[in-house]
Amino acid sequence: MTIRTAALRLLPVWAVLFALLLGMFFVLLAGAHPIEAYRDLLRGAFADVFGFATTLVKTTPLLFAGLGVAVALRAGLINIGAEGQIYLGGLAAALVGLYVRGLPPLLHVPLALLAAFVAGGAWALLPALLRLRRGVSEVITTLLMNYIGLYLVGALVSGPLKEPGAPYPFSPPLARSAYLPTIIPTTDAHAGILIALVLAVVTYVVLEHTPIGFRVRMVGANPPAAAYAGINVGQTVTLAMIVSGGLAGLGGASEVMGLKHRLFDAFSPGYGYDAIVVAFLGAGQPLGVAVTAFFFGALRSGANIMQRSQGVPVAVIFAIQGLAVLFLAASLAVRHRIFRWGGRSRQPAAASPVQAAGVTDPE
Amino acid sequence: MATPIGLAAMGGVLSERSGVLNIGLEGMMLTGALAGAMGSHFLGGPWMGTLAALVAGAALGVVLAYLTVTLGANQIVTGVGINLFALGFTTFVERVVLRPAGIEAVPSFAQLAAPGLRAIPLLGPLLTNLTPLVLVAIVIAPILAVFLYRTPWGLALRATGEAPRAVDTAGVSVFLVRYIAVAASGALAGMGGAFLSLGQLNLFSENMTAGRGFIALAAVILGKWNPVGALAAAFLFGAAEALQLFVQSYGLGVPYQIPTMLPYVLALAVLAGFVSRAIPPAAEGIPYQQEEQ
């Protein structure tokens, strides 16, 4: 790895730093001191065991869903539907947790997770089929299905799944045997983060070191060449989308089984949309996604403390995330241009989402 | 009901016809809704608010154009970034500016008196929010259609989306055409947003567009990249939204989410059924680069 490629690898870091710098301007607007606000943000995310536990809790769904978006990205698909897939995964896990009774945790938990994976995958399958069969861009269909998933869960917890007499729309608690265990006593931190980390490693190994992963990357990099090489592009795209949705679905399941223990209306505060940022800034690499998810989990966790102590609304971190994406997209495009001028690359800048996301094979 | 989606969809048509997919419509609408409310409060009245929304939407359009046209950044990723930024930014401004100042209701558009229309049985009571912006939307559609199909500028815009190299060869700047189209697209989306905060309601609330910009993207496809078609498609989605209010007001005992889902399900069903016959502009999504010297 030359110095130049190392510098390019760090582009996401620069984008985030630049966005944080601009974020200071918003902090000032809110009438707070930027340095103090960021200090409180850091403290909130890491200073004590509760802050750190909250950081882990917020990292978990971002990591699951971010891995999902990354898998699709590597296959050349933009899955903006992680939010909807999170809802479907949460719903499936809740159904298994509510209605399957009498199983030991060692069976109940995997069963609920499996159901969530299947439900999330099914939610992503429709956009994949529409793209392959009817040529409809998965960008629009996954976006629309986010809202359908959100309202579907809302309708169910307001109707058939509603706890009788509950003041808000939520379901009765799941069976204890479907709870994900707590990993730091007296905090909310649950085993979902461990499952997510294991899956990050598994996704890395499968993508980089197995024939299936090679097919996915080949289809993402150059579909015509992949087809010429005898790879079934449609099948690979479908598989990648199902796995992508399934991973996001597990994010929903871990929220329900590890944190809330009930199915709530609108239980995801936009984790599925943040997951796009996470996957993109993580350059579609599972390990990069893990680092980015942790970073944004910390931001979300610390921002709550910053809101309380400095009066800076949490919304500021969404603006910062948006800016980071814009900076990275811009810098990647400029990078392609520089390469082109240098005669290194003949490809049009950012022609495919994979190239646009700066996804490169780690050679 | 159909107006905000229709305005944004017509914006989407302009942008996509010039070769730029504008996923950022949602964020531009949301920013327009905020700018509309603030403009109406601080600058004096809903028309000034609408103007502010147009400017705010166009400004975001210029940002999108700079990133995707000048720098050649990926259009989808950039659009997603704009939506995220707009959601965070507008929520932030609502919390630190509007709320502390106690700004809740802002001056909004008066309902048009249309006694004839309201007398129509069943449909009449659904024609709520009949504000001047509805008429503006209905007037803009044919004007845009004439512009696109009957003027040399319209031809240049359509050609830019199909064969930018040819446009460049003819001495027309592809960059300039795309900048103007995307800025206009943002302005129209912004006006759609202003309709929400100044026509349908008289205030800005967090994430008040709730995905209408994405439905507008579906309306662009369903309307086959034609402004009149896009507005007609928006009426279909608007009708689904109106039906939702109808179901709710008659209290049929179903959770409100079921009818709320309707426009999204309809958009998806329509895309699944219709798109094989609709072909987007050939150069959509591809950044244009001039030949190397």
Interface residues (C-beta under 8 A of the other chain):
Chain A: F26 L29 A30 G31 I78 I80 L130 R134 G135 V136 V139 I140 T141 L143 L144 M145 N146 Y147 I148 Y151 L152 G154 A155 S158 G159 P169 Y273 I276 V277 F280 P313 A315 V316 I317 F318 A319 I320 Q321 G322 L323 V325 L326 A329 A330 L332 A333 V334 H336 R337 R340 P348 A349 A350 A351 P353 A356 A357
Chain B: I23 V63 L67 L71 G72 A73 N74 I76 V77 T78 V80 G81 I82 N83 L84 F85 A86 L87 G88 F89 T91 F92 R95 V96 A210 G211 F214 I215 L217 A218 I221 V254 P255 Y256 Q257 I258 T260 M261 Y264 V265 A267 L268 L271 A272 V275 S276 I286 P287 Q289
